[in-house]
Amino acid sequence: MSKDLVSEKIDKFVNKKATLFTDEYTIYSRINEHDKIKNHFTVNHSQKEYANGNVHVNTCENRHSLLRPFLRMFRGISKKYLSGYIMIKQYIINYKEDAPDKILQTILKL
């Protein structure tokens, strides 16, 4: 039996016990079985629930809403290079820096 995609991503990107916030999408149904997940909280979008106290997935949805216009300015990109474009946008969001010369300097230092 092969692991599902979500478990593979948890294995790859989660270093310690984590709390996970998701919507009710069925792909997350077995998440509680994973040993790296300490707590799993959901919001039920189909019942028009978008937040329940501190439980929400708005951060993820917000990042996606920022990524699409960023990618649109390149007028189409190859899947081969998508991760590179996403890393640039991630840098812009994390460091509040969108000056191309400073981004390029940082990339060249790496």
N, C-alpha and C positions, 0 to 999 in steps of 0.2 A: 504494500500500500504506500503510495507516494504522499508526501506532505502537500498540503494545500498551499497556494501562493502566499496567503497572509502569514502562515507559520514560517515559510521560508524567509519572508521579509523581516519578521520579528527576529529570527535567528541571526540574520545578517546585520541588522541595524540597532537592535536593543541590547545594551550591555549589562543591564541589571534589572531587577524587578521594576516594572513600570505600571503606571495607571493609564488606561486607554479610554478615550472618549470617541464613540462612533455613533452613526445613525443605526437604524434597524436592518440595514442591508444584510441579506442572508449570508454573504461571504464571511461575515464576522461571527456567525453562530457558534463556532467551535473555539473561539478565542479564549474562553475561560479555561480550557484544557491545557493551554500552553503554560509551561513552568516559569516563563519570564514575565507573565502578566500577573501583577499583584491584584489589581482591581480593573473591572471593565464596566463602564457606565454608558448607557445609550440614551438617545433622544429619539422619539418616534415621529418622524416627519409625516408619515401617512396619517397620523392623528392630529396633524397641525401643531405638534410640539417641536419647538425649535431651540428651546433652552429649558433646563430644569435646574434651577439654582446655578451652580458653577459648571454644570454639564452642558456642553454645546460643542458643535463642530464648526463654528463660524470662522475660526482662524484658518482652517484648511480651505474652506470655501472662499474666504477673502483672498488668500494667496492665489488661488486659481483665477479669480476675477482680475487680479493684477497681471498675471502671466499672459493671458490671451492677448490683451492690447500690446504688450511688449513684443510678443512674437509676431504680431500682425505687421509691425513696421518692417520686418525683414522680407515680407511678401512671399512667404513660403520657405520652409526649411526642410532639410532631409532628416529622417528619423535617426540617421547615423550621427548627426551632430546635435540632436535635441538636448542631450544631457549637458553639453557645453553651454548652450543658450540658457538652460535652466540654472546652471551654476552662476552665470553672470547675473541673472535676475535675483538669485539668492543672495549674492554679494551686495547688490543694490539695496535689497530689503534689510539685510542684517546690519550693514554698516552705514545706512542712510547716505550713500554716496552714489551719485549717478554721473559724475564727470568721467567721460571716457578715458582721458589721459591718466587719471588716478587709478581707475580699474585696470588699465593696461600695465601700469607700473607695478601694481600688486601681483598681477598674473605673472609678469616677467620675474619678479623676486621669487616666486614659488618654483 
